[in-house]
């Protein structure tokens, strides 16, 4: 007997159509799963500081010059040319006892550094000569300057204390003129932001909170507490009428607040396991960036609805993303490593967003359906060809 092995061309074409549909569906499914993790954040350039220039905690920008504050003894400030991405000269080394810079702020022709000391200190630096002008030592019991903010000729220094405190400084005289103490339980102010005539202070308590302060009267007018599990509000950042707050918790997360109503908006986001401790936060070109105090450090990008878009994991030894600063289209990151490191990110617009579970389920179901039809058709055609293709031998 002679077997005919070829299938009719129409049936073969139908069979190949099912096969191709299944392959395309599987490709779409895999693309949806990996698109958010592989597209978007790329390192454009980086700079490792010199030996002894360790633990970057704060960044400030004026023109094309980046100022880098470090948690060293004594504190140091380095300068970086952002065009060449090279360090400019030697760093400014502060005096004995002026240790641990935790915040930097440029106001006019001067750079101010907040020191994490007891009592706290604020150092005034002349930018053009890059030399120290004066040091303001706070009163006894006013310890641990953790952030700086400015408005209308005044400088505000937040203190990491129980309860949290804010010192008001006259920039013309560089003298302390007032002190605001929050309510009992409103502890550890790690960050501040100014919007219109109000100062907002992030409170690292459990759950976390934000205090709203009238700058003219220099008094607290309202406090907001987040939901249970949204603990230890560390960095805050204001964009338009929204305030974003990062949680120094395990895992880390972000919530947002409507500044008009001064209420939390929607649900917060909690990150995955081992994505802990949001230390730094910024909104840049419409996206939210969270720097994690992990080993190695991580940067998570989200949209302003707190939908996660990208994650960048740094190299081993690049521990903790402690500071952000914008530089045109790029984003500067300060890394808490020894020696310290500056990373320049070139954020690309996400090409595709992660599909929802329902879309992924539909694609997977369609792919399985096509594969099943392909297998059934192929099996049936093979059986048919074995029967119909048998021709008896002539006698």
N, C-alpha and C positions, 0 to 999 in steps of 0.2 A: 504494500500500500504506500502511496505517496502523500505526505502531509504538506498542506499549504500553510505557510507560517505568516504571511502578510495579512494585515487587517485592512478592511475597506478604508479609504482615505478620509471619508466624512467622520467615521467613528474614531479614527486616530486623532483627527483634529479636535473633536470634542473632548477626548481623553486628555490631550495636551492642554486644552483650555482650563480644565479643572486643576491639573497639576500646576500650571502657571499661577492661577488664582491663589492656590494654597501657599506657594512660595512667596508671592507678593504680600499676602496677609501676614505671614511669619516675619517678613522683613519689616513691615510697619510696626508689628508688635515689639520687636527687638529695638527698633529705633525709638519708640515711645519710652521704653524703659531706660535707655541710656542717654537720651538727648540732653536732659537737664544736668547731668553730671559731667558732660564732656565738652560743652560749648559755653563760652562766655567769658571766663576770667583767665587772662594770660599775664605772665610776668614779663613786663617790657624791659626792665633793668633792675639792678640791685647794687647795693654798696655795703660792704662790711667795714665797720669803723676800725680804728687802730686798736692795738692791744691796750687794755685798761679802760677803754671807752665802752663801758658795759651797760646793759639793761636799759634800753630806750623806753621811756615812760610817756613822753610828751613831744608834740611837734607844733611848730608855728611857722607861718610863711609870710614873707614880705618881699614883693617883687619876685625875682628869680632865686632868692635865697631861702633855704630851709634851715630852721633852727631846731636842734635836737637836744632835748633834756634827758639826763640820765640819772638813774638811782645809784649814785656812787658816793664815796667818802673821800674828799668833799664832793659836792655836786659839780657836774660839768655840763657845758653847753657847747655843742659842735655846730659848725656851719657847713652847709652843702650847697654847691652850685647845681641847680636843677637842670641847667642846659648840658653840662658835661657829666653830671652825676659823680662829681668828685668833691672830696672834703676841701674846704678853704682854710688854709693855715692850721694853726694849733687851736685846740678847744679852749674856751674860757674856763679856768679852774677857780671855783669860789674859795672863800677863806675857810680856815679851820672852824669846824662846828656848823658850817653851812652845807649840810648834807642832803642827799636824797631829793632831787627835783622831781615833783610829781605833776606839775602843770606849768605850761608856758602860755603867754598871751602877749600879742603885739598891740600896743596902743600908741598911735602916732610915731614918734621917733624913738620910742623906747620899747624894750622887751622886759616883761615881768615874769619872774620865776617863783612859784610857790614851793616852799620846802616842807618836807614831811618830817618835822622836828618838834621837840618839846622844850620850850614853847615854839609855836610855829613862826616862820619867817617868810618875808617876801623880799626878793632882790630885784633892784631896778638896774637895767643895763642900757647903756647908750648904744644904739644900733650902729651908727656910722663908725664910731671908734671901736666898737665891740669891747667895751670896758665897763666894769661895774661902777655905778654912780653911788648907790646907797643901799643899805639893808635895813628893813623895818622889822624889828623883833616885837612880836605880839606880847601881851601881858601874860603873866603866869596863869596856867590853867587854860590857855587858849592854844591848843596843840593840833599838830598834824594837818597842815594845809593840803587839801586834796584837789581843789579846782579853783579857777579864777574866772571872773566875768566882769564886764565893764558896761557902764551906761552913764551918759551925761556928766562926764568928768569925775566919776567915782569908780573905784575898783572894789570888787567884792571877793573875799576869800572865804571859801567854805572849810569847815573843820570837821574832821572825822572824830566826833566825840559823842558822849551819852549825856544829855541829848545833843543833837547836832547844833552847831552854831555858825553864824555868818558874820564876818567882820567887814565893816564899811570903811574905806580908806579914801581920803581926798587926794586926787592925783596931783594937784598943784603943790600942795605942801608935803605930800607923801607921809601924812600922819593919819593914824587911826582916829576915827571920829564917832563910831557907834558900834554896838554889838547886838545882834539878834539871836536869842536862844529859842529853839523850837520846844514843843510840848514834851513832857516826859514820854519816853517810848519812841519818839521820832529821832532815831539815832543815825549817826554816820552819814554825813552828806558827802558823797563821792563826786557829784557832778552838778553843774548849774547851767542854765540857759536863759537868755533874756528875750522877751517878746513884748513889743510895745512898752508899756510902763510897768510890766510885771517881771519878776525874777522867779524862775521855777527851780526847785532844788529836789534832786532825786534822793530818796531816803532808803538806806539799806537796812530795812527791818523785815519782819516776817508776819504777814505778807508785805511786799514792798509798797512804797508810797511816793507821792510827790506833794511838796508844799508850794503854795502860791503866795508870793510876797509882793505887796504894793511898794514899789521903790520910792515913791515920793514920801509916803509916811514911814517907810521902812518897818513894816509890821506884816506878820502873816495874816492873811484874810481867809484862807481856805486850805484844807488838806484832803488829799484823795488817797484811799487805800485800794490796792488791787485785790483780785480774787484770791482765795486760799490756794496755795501752790505757786503763786506768782511772787516769788520771794527775792529779797535783797536787790532792790533796784540800784544798779550801779551806774551805767552811763545813761544820759538822756540826750536827745537831739530834737530840735524843733525845725519843721519844714512847713511853711504856710501856717495853717490853723491846726496842725497836728503835732503832737509831741510823741516821740517814740522812746520807750524805756526798755533797757536790756536787763535781764535778770542774771545775777551771779549765783547760779544754782546748778544742781545736777538733775536732769540736763538743763542747759540754758534755754532762754526763750526771750520773746519780745512781745510787748503790748503797746497799744497806741491810745492816745487820749485826745479828745476833741477839746481844744482850748476855749472855744466859745461856750460850751456847756460845762467844761471841766469834768467830763465823765469819760470813763473807758469806753472805747468804740469796739463793738464786735468781740470776737474771741481772740485771745492771745495765741501765739504759736509756741510750742515746746519742741525743741530739737530732738535728735535721735540720741541713743545711748553713746556715751563718751564725747558728746558735743556739749561740753559744760562751760559755765562761767563766762558770760558775756562781759568783757572788760571795756570794749570800745564800740562806738556806734556813730554812724554818719549817714546822711542822705545825700547822694551824689548823682546828679543828672537823672533824678526821678526814681532812683533805686535805693534801697536800704541795705547797708553793709554792717555786719556784726563781726567784730574781732573776738576770738575766743582765747581765754587764758588756759590753753591746753598744751600738751607736749606730744608732738609738735603743734604749733599754732594752726588755727583754721580761720578762714574767712567765708562767711555765708552771705550770699546776696539774695534779697527778696524784693518783690514789688511792694508798693505802699498799701496793698491789701493783705500784706504778710503772707503772700504765696511764695514759697521757696523756689528759687530759680537755679542757683549755682553754688557749688562748694569748692574751695581751693584749699588743699592740705599742703602745708609747708614741709620743707625738708627736716630730717632729724637734726636736732640742735637749734632749730629756729622756734624757740618756745615763746608762746604768748604774743598775740597782736594787741599791743597796749595803746596804740594811738593811730588816728587817721588824719590826713590833711588833703584837701583838694589841690590839684595842680592842672589847670585847664581841663583837658579831657581825661587826664590820668588821675589816679588815686595813689597817694603816698601812704605807706604803712610802716609803723615803727615796731620792731620786734625786740622783745625782752630776752635777749640772749647775750652771751659773753664770747667775743665782743658783740656790741650792738649791731643791728643790721637795719638798713632801709630798703624797702621793696617798692618798686614803682609798678603799679598795675595798669594795664590797658584794658578796661572793661569793654567787651564787645556786647552789642545788643543781642539778647538771646534769640537764636534762630527759630527755635521751636520750644513750645511749652510742654511740660509733662502731661500726658493724657490722663483723664480721670479713670477711676476703676471701671465705670460702666462702659467707656469706650474701649478700654483694653479687653474687657470681657467679651464685647461684641466682636472685636477683631479676632480674638482667639477662637471664639465659637465658629466664626465664618471659616477660618483656616482649617479647623477640625472637620467641618462639614465638607469642604472641598476635598480634603485628603481622603475622607471616608468614601465619597462618591468616586474619586479616582481609583481607589483600591478595588471597590465593587465592580466598576466598569471594566477595569483591567482584567480582573478574575473572570468575569462573565465572557468577555471577548475571547480570552484564551480558551475557555471551554468550548465556545461556539466554533472556533477555528479548528479545534481538534476533531469535532464531529462532522461539520459540514465539509471539511477539506479532505475527507478520505475518499479516494476513487478506486473502485475494485479493479484488479488487474485483469487484462483480457486473457481469455483462455488460449 
